[in-house]
Amino acid sequence: MLVQIDGTPFDWFGNGQRFTLHMAVDDATNDILSGWFTKNECMYGYCKMMELLINKKGIPLAIYSDKHTIFKSPESNITSFGVMMDKLGIEMIFANTSQAKGLIERYNGTAQRRLLNDIIRFKIKDYDQLNIWFNDFYIKYLNEKFAHLPIDPVYEFVELTENYDLNLVFTVSNTRKIVEGNMFSYNGYYYVPYDKNGEVVKIRTSTEVTILYFVLENKVRMKYIGIIYDCTLIGTKHKNKQVLINDHKDLNNLIQKMDKKTKGSH
């Protein structure tokens, strides 16, 4: 019934670069269900993790997480991830402390102790290869060591119906207004919509349109008068700023912030 989820950052390749493992564990059996590595803890990582889980096992009744802003808004509004879970009929339950989600915390520690050596042993070269290997092989290897049969044998995961499109579930919807040049802005970038013939879709300035961010594909599309258009990224919305650096520590901090902003948000 219940799946515990969490993200744990670690230097998995021992090269000084920390990536976050987004992992899902079955509360009843200790089975690791899925996992996905990204540069930072982010909605994309959790969506990929959930996609793998649902395609493999089905839809759980509930997920149990901490109060990260991906899951729970400080203003108590439903987050984009919460909207996706609501579409699937999944209840979200939140832990107040790390001790309250001890199972997934223990598995985080297990992964950190074992995976670094096993990456070397199995000659895994990069995170693209690691994501495939972790889900296709390594999860089964760990579950054979640590998982157990549930106390209640009733299976509570709901199987997907045929032709169910998870891409439509893992989608963030917003509204924007068209600006001069048939453009709209989204997450600090300007996009232009185009039709199936590759022609720019011409829409009057100030017209309100629906913007769809397809998380699993990492693609922005526009919906207008019932039609969904692909979009091309044409530039950043923000102007470059001049920054004064006092020492090498300041420079490293700035680079880390820039890297997180550009690569971790998805």
N, C-alpha and C positions, 0 to 999 in steps of 0.2 A: 504493500500500500504506500509506503513512505520511502522516498529517495533523499539521501543527504547529499548536498552539493557544496563545493568550496573551491577556492583558488589558492594555490601555494606557490610563491615565487622561490626559485632556487637556481643555482648555477649547475644545470644538469650535465653540461659537457665539460665542466671544470676549466673553462677558458675565460672566466671573469665576467661573462654575460649572463644575467639572470632572466629567465623566462618563467611565465606562470603556467602551471598545470591546472586546468579547470577539470575537476573530477566529480563523478557521480557514483555513489555507493548505495546498494540496496540495504536498507535498515534491517530487514528481516533475515538476510542470509550472509551479510558482509561481502557479497559479490561486488567487485568493481564493475560498473556497467559501461562506462565510457570515460574518455579523457581527451583533452585538447590543449596543446601548448601554443601560447602566443607571447609576444614581447611583454605585454602588461596584462593585468587582470582587466577584462573588458567584456562588454555585452556580446561581441562577436565570438569570443572564446566560449562563453556559456551557451550561446545559441548552437554552435557547432557541436558542443558536448551533448546538448539535448537532442539535436537531430540524430546523432549516432545512437543515443539511448532509445529513442522512439522507434527508429527503423529496426533496431535489434530486438527490443523487448516489448514495445508498445507504450502507451501513455499511462504514467502512474497517477494515482489519485492525488498525491501531494508531494511537494518538495520542501525540504527543511534546510534553511540557510542562515547565515548571519545577516546583519542589517546593513550590508554594503548598499550604497546608493543605487547600484544597478538593480537591486531587489526592492528596496524600501526607500521611498522619498522622505527626506527630513520634514517636508511639509505635509506628510501623510497622503499625498496624492499618489495614484497608481503610476508606476514607472512604465517605460516602454516594454521592458521585459515582463512586467506584471500583466500588461495587456496581452502579450503573446501567450502567457500561461493561461490567462482567462479564456482565450479563444479555444484552448485545448481542454478546458474544464479541469485544470490542475490547481489545487489549492496551495497557497504559499504560506508556510509556517516559519516563524523567525525565532532564532535563539538569541537570548540576551547576552550570553558569554560564550567564549570558546569552549569552556568546560561543558556547556550544555549540548555541544555537538561533538562529543568525545570520539565517536566512531570514525568520522571523516578526519578528525585531527590525528588520530593514531595512524590512519592510512597515509596521510600526508608525510608523517615521520617515516613510515615504512618505505614509501617511494623515494624519499631523500636518501635513506641509508642504502637501498639496494640498486636503484636505477642507474646511478653514476657508473658503478662497476659493470653493470650489465650492458650499458650503452657501449662501453669499450669492448666487452666480451663478444657482443654480437655485431661489432663494427658498424654502428649507426653513425652516419656522417653529418647529418644536419636535422633541423627541426621538421622539415617536410617529410623526410624519411621516418623520423621518430614518431610523428603523429600516426602514420600508417601502421608502423610496426607495433606501437603501443596498443592500438585497438585490435589489430588482426592477430597478434601473437601474445604480447606480454600480459594483457589482462587475464587471458586464460591461464597462463603460467602462475600468476599470483593467486587467482581464485582457487586453483587446485591445492595451494598451500594453506590458504586462510579462510576460505568460505565454508559455510555449513548449511545444512538443510533448515528450512524455516520451521518454527513451532507450529504454525498454522499453514497447512499445505494449499489452501485456497489461493489461486492465482488472481491477483487484482489488477494487473496491467491490461489496458484495453488496446486491442490490435487496431491498426489503421485500416480504414476501408480502402478498397482498391482505387487507385488513381488519386489518392489524397495528396495534395501538393503542399508540402511543408514550407516551400518558398513563400507562399502567400500568408502563412501563419507568422513566420519570422520576418515580418515587415513592419517598419515604423512609418506612420502616416502623419504628415504635417501639411499646413497650408502656407503658401507663399504668394507674393504678388510679382507679376512679370515687370521687369524694369526695361529701360531703353536697350534696344538691341536684341529683343526676344530672349532675354536672360532672366534667371532667377538665382538667388543665393541660398546656399544650404551648408551649414556647418563651416562657414567662413570661406566658401568657394563659390564661384560662379559657374553655372551650367547653361547649356543651350539644348533644347529638345529638337529632335529630328524625326522625320517619318520613315516608313519602310523603304522609301526610295532614296534616303540619305539627304533629303531636303530639310532645311531649317523650318520648324513649325512657327509660323508667324501669328503672334497673339498680341492684341492691343495692350499697351503699357497700362499698368495698375490692375489688370485682370487677375483675379484670385484663382489659383490652381492648386491641385493636390500633389504633394511631393511624396513619393514612396521610396523608402530606403530598404532594399532587399538585403537583409543582413547576411544571409548565407552566401550570396553571390557578391557581396560588397559592391552593389551597384545602385545608383540613384536613377529613378525614372519619374516621369511626370504624367499625371492623369488629368485629362481635360475633356469635358463633354463625353465622358464614358470611354475614352480611348487612352490607353497607356502608351507613352512614347519613351524610347531610349533617349539618353542624354549624354552630351559630351562635356567633360570638364575643360573649361577654357582659361581658368586663372583663379588667383586668390583674391578674396574680398579685402583682406587686411593690407594696409600699407606697411612697408618695412620701417622698423623703428631703430634708432640709434641707441646702443647700450654701452655704458661705461663699465669696463672691467678693471678691477683693482689688482687681482692676482690670479694664479692658475686655478685655485679652488673655485673662484667666481666663474671662470670660464667653463670648468667641468660641470658646475651646477646649471649654467645656462644651456649647455649642450644637452644635458639630460632632460631638462624641461622641454626643449624644442623637439627632441626625439620622441618623448612621451606624447606630446601634443599631436605630432604628425603621424605617428605609427600606432599609437595605442587606442585611439578613439574608435576607429572603424565606423 
